[in-house]
Amino acid sequence: MVVAASLVWVILTSTSCSVRPQAAPSYLFLWAGDADGKASDFLAVIDAAPASPRYRSIVASIPTGTAGTHPHHTELEMPPSGHLLANGFGAGRTWLFDLTQPEHPEVMTSFGDLAGFSHPHTFIRLANGNLLTTFQYAARTGAPAAQPAHGHGAAAGAATTEAEEARTGGLVEMDERGTVIRSRSAHDPAIADSRLYPYSVLPIPAVDRAVLTTTDMNSGHKEATSQWVQFWRLSDLSLLRSIALPPGPRGDEHFFTGEPKLLPDGQSVYVHTFNCGLYLVRGVDQAEPSATFVKGFPGKDCGVPVLTGHYWLQTVPQTHSLVALDIADPAHPREVSSVAFGDDEEPHWLAIDPSGRRLVVNSGGYTKSNRLFVINFDPASGALSIDDSFRDAGSTRPGIDLTGKAWPHGFSGKAAPHGTVFSR
């Protein structure tokens, strides 16, 4: 019995010694295209587990078979289903990817115009399993493709034409494969400005509301300055009211409404603008919602923000930086941290991982330097720091260069990235 017990102990000990702890799987899903518009658009998979020996390596990529659609927004975070929607905005086409096996991505389906609308932009998952999706324009056969741009410049005050009004898009509730449940136009006859092009939406089920922003991604439509925010009844997609944001101290911070985010109190909303204004919206469930300017950032073209806990994280291209604001007092946000990426970077896209401790940043392929960064975030203090270990082998700079890489599906040019999210 002693010999047998000793033998068992030896077997168990040798077995346990031979098993090495494995890094928890983590991936980045990068939606990108050929900057020259010649090779196929694609979705790539990057090892994002810091303890992995392959950390920062490209482990898979899958082409869509279509080139030059201008890969733009994906869903803002990875859904629990492992299925990710990504739009090629210039072509008004959307792909659904199966990423349940991250190193073996698959295209499940794709679709174009739905419910008489074209050019979807933002996809938000609802509790019932459907998606609430913004479509920028009314579908129009033979219309030239809109071209999204990093910048949203513009002169205000031009007259609205009947053609512009006819192109106003709307909200669509649908399933992830593009089956329409219901839809409504964003056109509001109560206001003179018909240049309302649904950009992003925030459903707030607790008060039966949805908050919609209205920036046109067509860089050629300079008159669509989009200072408007809309309030909808979520239960039946009825448009209730449109309000214009007030100007900030500079006079134009209210133009180009972007991302609406529900604040920790569950009642108030922050709305950012691409002209680098930040607005506090209150009374979303009231007949007269209000909007107050609370913060301005330097320059214009401020990109995709993240709200996590009581921190607002904002990309600021003019300062080549990412800024963290403590918004415990939403009427008086205060900066607590920032990181700078270098004068050749203009950070645009931002997403956070499920732990709330890491962020991914890219410049959307719009700048000379074309790097993807991972940022460490302390949810207790709001401190930001660049992950120096997420870098190309032999490089003196953090971040991985997305130009000239050999992607597994065969592409090796300059990749123009946009939507990038962490796996769950």
C-alpha positions in Angstrom: 0.0 0.0 0.0 2.9 2.3 0.8 4.5 1.6 -2.5 1.3 2.1 -4.4 0.6 5.4 -2.6 4.1 6.5 -3.3 3.7 5.7 -7.0 0.5 7.7 -7.2 2.2 10.6 -5.5 5.0 10.5 -8.0 2.6 10.4 -11.0 0.6 13.3 -9.7 3.6 15.4 -8.9 5.2 14.8 -12.3 2.0 15.6 -14.0 1.4 18.8 -12.1 5.0 19.9 -12.8 4.6 19.4 -16.5 1.4 21.6 -16.8 2.2 25.2 -17.3 -0.3 27.9 -16.6 -2.0 29.2 -19.7 -2.6 32.9 -20.5 -6.3 33.7 -20.4 -7.4 34.1 -24.1 -7.8 37.7 -25.3 -8.1 39.0 -28.8 -8.5 42.2 -30.7 -10.8 42.2 -33.7 -9.7 44.8 -36.2 -12.0 45.9 -39.1 -9.9 47.4 -41.9 -9.4 47.9 -45.6 -6.7 48.6 -48.1 -5.8 52.3 -47.9 -5.5 52.3 -51.7 -9.0 50.7 -52.0 -7.7 47.9 -54.3 -7.5 44.8 -52.1 -10.4 43.3 -50.2 -11.6 44.7 -46.9 -10.9 42.4 -44.0 -11.3 41.6 -40.4 -8.1 40.6 -38.5 -7.5 38.9 -35.2 -4.7 40.0 -33.0 -3.5 38.1 -29.8 -4.2 40.6 -27.0 -3.3 38.4 -23.9 -0.4 40.1 -22.2 1.0 36.9 -20.8 0.8 35.1 -24.2 4.1 34.4 -26.0 2.3 35.6 -29.2 1.1 38.9 -27.6 0.5 41.5 -30.3 0.8 38.9 -33.1 -1.7 38.7 -36.0 -3.2 35.2 -35.7 -5.9 35.3 -38.3 -7.6 37.5 -40.9 -10.6 37.0 -43.3 -11.3 39.0 -46.4 -14.9 40.0 -47.3 -14.2 39.6 -51.0 -15.2 43.3 -51.6 -12.7 46.2 -51.9 -13.0 49.9 -51.2 -16.1 50.0 -49.1 -14.3 52.1 -46.5 -14.5 49.9 -43.4 -16.0 52.1 -40.7 -17.9 51.4 -37.4 -18.3 48.0 -35.9 -20.4 47.4 -32.8 -18.8 49.3 -29.9 -18.1 46.2 -27.9 -18.1 42.5 -28.5 -21.5 41.0 -28.1 -21.9 37.9 -25.8 -23.0 35.9 -28.9 -19.6 36.2 -30.5 -21.2 37.7 -33.6 -20.0 41.1 -34.7 -21.5 43.5 -37.2 -19.2 45.8 -39.2 -20.2 48.3 -41.8 -18.4 49.3 -45.0 -19.9 52.8 -44.9 -18.9 54.0 -48.3 -20.8 51.2 -50.0 -23.6 51.1 -47.4 -23.0 47.4 -46.8 -22.8 45.5 -43.6 -21.1 42.2 -42.7 -21.9 39.8 -39.8 -18.8 37.9 -38.6 -18.9 34.8 -36.5 -16.0 35.1 -34.0 -16.9 32.4 -31.6 -13.7 30.7 -32.6 -11.5 33.8 -32.7 -8.6 32.2 -34.7 -11.1 30.9 -37.3 -13.3 33.9 -38.1 -16.1 33.4 -40.6 -18.5 35.7 -42.6 -22.1 34.7 -41.7 -23.9 37.0 -44.0 -24.0 40.6 -45.4 -26.8 43.0 -46.3 -27.4 46.5 -47.8 -30.3 48.8 -47.7 -33.1 48.0 -45.3 -36.6 49.4 -44.7 -36.1 52.0 -47.4 -32.9 53.4 -45.7 -29.2 53.2 -46.6 -25.8 53.5 -45.0 -26.2 52.1 -41.4 -23.8 53.5 -38.9 -24.3 52.4 -35.3 -25.6 49.1 -34.0 -26.8 48.8 -30.5 -28.0 45.4 -29.0 -31.3 45.5 -27.2 -32.4 43.3 -24.2 -34.9 41.5 -26.5 -32.0 40.3 -28.7 -32.7 42.7 -31.6 -30.6 45.7 -32.7 -31.4 49.3 -32.8 -29.6 50.7 -35.8 -29.1 54.2 -37.2 -29.3 54.5 -41.0 -28.1 57.8 -42.3 -30.0 58.2 -45.5 -33.2 57.3 -47.4 -32.3 54.6 -49.9 -31.8 56.0 -53.4 -31.0 53.9 -56.4 -28.0 55.0 -58.2 -26.9 57.5 -55.6 -23.2 58.1 -55.3 -21.6 56.5 -52.2 -21.1 58.8 -49.2 -17.5 59.0 -48.1 -16.9 59.2 -44.4 -14.0 61.3 -43.3 -11.9 61.8 -40.2 -12.9 65.4 -40.2 -16.3 67.0 -40.1 -15.8 70.5 -41.2 -18.5 72.9 -42.3 -20.1 76.2 -42.8 -23.5 76.7 -41.2 -26.6 78.4 -42.5 -27.0 77.1 -46.1 -30.6 76.5 -47.2 -32.0 73.0 -46.9 -33.0 71.6 -50.3 -35.9 69.2 -51.0 -33.3 66.6 -52.1 -31.6 66.8 -48.8 -34.8 66.3 -46.9 -35.7 63.3 -49.0 -32.4 61.7 -48.0 -33.0 61.8 -44.3 -32.5 58.4 -42.8 -34.0 56.8 -39.7 -34.0 54.2 -36.9 -34.4 50.5 -37.7 -35.1 47.7 -35.2 -33.8 44.5 -36.8 -32.2 41.2 -36.1 -28.5 40.7 -36.6 -29.0 39.2 -40.1 -30.9 42.3 -41.3 -34.5 41.2 -40.9 -36.5 44.3 -40.2 -38.8 44.4 -37.2 -39.9 48.1 -37.5 -38.5 51.5 -38.6 -39.2 55.2 -38.6 -37.8 58.2 -40.4 -35.8 60.9 -38.5 -37.3 63.7 -40.4 -38.9 66.3 -38.0 -41.4 68.6 -39.6 -41.4 70.7 -36.4 -38.0 72.2 -37.2 -36.8 74.0 -40.3 -33.5 72.1 -40.6 -34.1 68.9 -42.4 -30.4 67.9 -42.5 -30.8 65.2 -39.9 -28.7 62.1 -40.6 -28.9 59.6 -37.8 -25.4 58.9 -36.5 -25.6 57.2 -33.1 -28.3 56.1 -30.7 -28.7 55.5 -27.0 -31.7 53.4 -25.9 -32.8 54.0 -22.3 -35.4 51.3 -21.6 -36.0 52.4 -17.9 -37.7 55.6 -19.2 -38.8 54.3 -22.6 -36.6 56.7 -24.5 -33.9 56.7 -27.1 -31.5 59.6 -27.7 -30.3 60.1 -31.3 -27.5 62.2 -32.7 -27.5 63.5 -36.3 -24.0 64.0 -37.9 -23.7 63.3 -41.6 -20.7 61.1 -42.4 -20.6 62.4 -46.0 -17.6 64.7 -45.9 -18.8 66.5 -49.0 -22.0 67.7 -47.3 -20.5 70.7 -45.6 -23.9 72.4 -44.8 -25.0 69.5 -42.5 -23.5 70.9 -39.3 -25.7 68.7 -37.2 -26.2 70.5 -33.9 -29.3 68.4 -33.3 -30.2 65.8 -30.7 -33.4 63.9 -31.0 -35.6 62.2 -28.4 -37.6 59.1 -29.3 -40.1 56.9 -27.5 -38.3 53.5 -27.5 -41.3 51.3 -27.3 -42.8 52.3 -30.6 -40.0 54.4 -32.3 -42.0 57.6 -32.2 -40.0 60.8 -32.7 -40.9 63.1 -29.8 -38.6 66.1 -30.1 -35.5 67.6 -31.6 -33.3 70.1 -29.8 -30.2 72.1 -30.9 -27.2 72.1 -28.7 -26.2 75.6 -27.6 -22.8 77.0 -28.8 -19.9 76.8 -26.4 -17.4 79.6 -25.6 -15.6 79.1 -29.0 -18.9 79.4 -30.8 -18.9 76.1 -32.8 -18.5 73.3 -30.2 -22.1 72.3 -30.7 -21.7 71.2 -34.3 -21.6 67.6 -35.3 -23.3 65.7 -32.5 -21.6 62.3 -32.0 -21.9 59.7 -29.2 -24.6 59.8 -26.5 -23.8 58.0 -23.3 -26.0 57.3 -20.2 -24.4 58.7 -17.0 -24.1 56.7 -13.8 -27.2 58.3 -12.3 -29.3 56.5 -15.0 -31.1 59.6 -15.9 -28.7 62.1 -17.5 -26.8 61.8 -20.8 -23.5 63.1 -22.1 -23.4 64.0 -25.8 -20.0 64.6 -27.4 -19.5 66.5 -30.6 -16.9 66.1 -33.3 -16.1 69.8 -32.8 -14.8 68.8 -29.4 -17.7 69.9 -27.2 -19.2 67.9 -24.3 -22.8 68.5 -23.3 -24.9 67.4 -20.3 -28.4 66.5 -21.3 -31.1 66.3 -18.7 -34.8 65.6 -18.6 -34.7 63.0 -21.4 -38.1 61.7 -20.4 -39.6 65.2 -20.1 -41.4 67.3 -22.6 -38.6 69.9 -22.6 -35.1 68.2 -22.3 -32.2 70.6 -21.7 -28.6 70.6 -22.9 -25.7 72.5 -21.2 -22.1 72.9 -22.4 -19.8 71.5 -19.8 -16.4 71.0 -21.4 -14.4 71.8 -24.5 -11.3 70.1 -25.9 -8.7 71.7 -28.1 -9.2 71.7 -31.9 -11.8 69.7 -33.8 -12.5 66.1 -35.0 -12.6 64.7 -31.5 -13.3 61.0 -32.1 -15.0 58.1 -30.4 -15.3 58.4 -26.5 -15.7 55.7 -23.9 -17.7 56.1 -20.6 -16.6 53.7 -17.9 -17.7 54.1 -14.2 -17.4 57.8 -13.5 -14.8 58.5 -16.1 -15.1 59.9 -19.6 -12.3 58.9 -21.9 -11.9 61.1 -25.0 -9.6 61.0 -28.0 -8.3 64.5 -28.9 -6.5 64.6 -32.3 -5.2 68.1 -32.0 -3.1 67.2 -28.9 -2.4 63.7 -30.2 -3.8 62.4 -26.9 -6.3 60.5 -25.0 -7.8 62.3 -22.0 -9.5 61.0 -18.9 -12.2 63.1 -17.1 -13.6 62.4 -13.7 -17.3 63.1 -14.1 -18.6 62.3 -10.6 -20.0 65.8 -10.8 -21.2 65.7 -14.4 -21.8 69.5 -14.5 -18.1 70.0 -13.7 -15.9 67.4 -15.3 -12.2 67.6 -14.4 -9.2 66.1 -16.2 -7.3 63.5 -14.1 -5.0 61.9 -16.7 -3.8 61.9 -20.3 -1.4 60.1 -22.6 0.1 61.4 -25.8 0.9 59.2 -28.8 3.3 61.4 -30.8 2.9 64.3 -33.3 2.3 61.9 -36.2 -0.8 60.3 -34.6 -4.4 61.6 -34.4 -6.3 59.1 -32.2 -9.8 58.5 -33.3 -11.3 55.1 -32.5 -11.5 54.0 -28.8 -12.9 50.8 -27.2 -12.5 49.2 -23.8 -12.1 45.6 -22.8 -14.5 43.6 -20.6 -12.3 44.0 -17.5 -12.5 47.8 -17.8 -8.7 48.0 -17.5 -7.5 48.2 -21.1 -8.3 50.3 -24.1 -7.5 50.0 -27.8 -6.8 53.2 -29.8 -6.2 53.8 -33.5 -6.1 56.8 -35.8 -8.4 55.3 -38.4 -5.7 55.1 -41.1 -6.0 58.8 -41.6 -2.5 59.8 -40.5 1.1 59.2 -41.7 1.8 57.0 -38.7 -0.6 54.2 -38.7 -0.3 52.5 -35.3 -2.6 50.5 -33.1 -2.1 51.1 -29.3 -3.2 49.4 -26.1 -3.7 51.6 -23.1 -3.8 50.6 -19.5 -6.5 52.2 -17.4 -6.9 52.3 -13.6 -10.7 52.4 -12.9 -9.9 53.5 -9.3 -7.9 56.7 -10.1 -8.6 57.2 -13.8 -4.8 57.0 -14.6 -3.9 56.2 -18.2 -0.6 54.7 -19.4 0.5 53.3 -22.8 1.2 49.5 -22.8 4.9 49.5 -23.8 4.9 45.8 -24.3 2.3 46.0 -27.1 4.8 46.9 -29.8 6.5 45.5 -32.9 9.5 43.3 -32.4 12.6 45.5 -32.5 10.7 48.7 -32.5 11.6 51.7 -30.3 8.0 52.9 -30.2 4.9 51.4 -28.5 2.1 50.3 -30.7 2.0 48.1 -33.8 2.5 49.5 -37.2 -0.4 48.6 -39.5 1.5 49.5 -42.7 3.4 46.8 -44.6 2.4 43.9 -42.5 1.8 40.5 -44.0 -1.8 39.6 -43.1 -2.7 35.9 -43.1 -5.1 36.2 -46.0 -2.4 37.6 -48.3 -2.6 41.4 -48.0 0.6 43.4 -47.3 -0.2 47.0 -48.1 -1.3 49.9 -45.8 -4.2 48.8 -43.7 -6.8 51.5 -42.9 -8.4 50.4 -39.6 -11.5 51.7 -37.9 -13.7 49.6 -35.6 -11.6 47.6 -33.2 -12.9 45.7 -30.2 -11.7 43.3 -27.6 -13.0 39.7 -27.3 -15.0 38.7 -24.3 
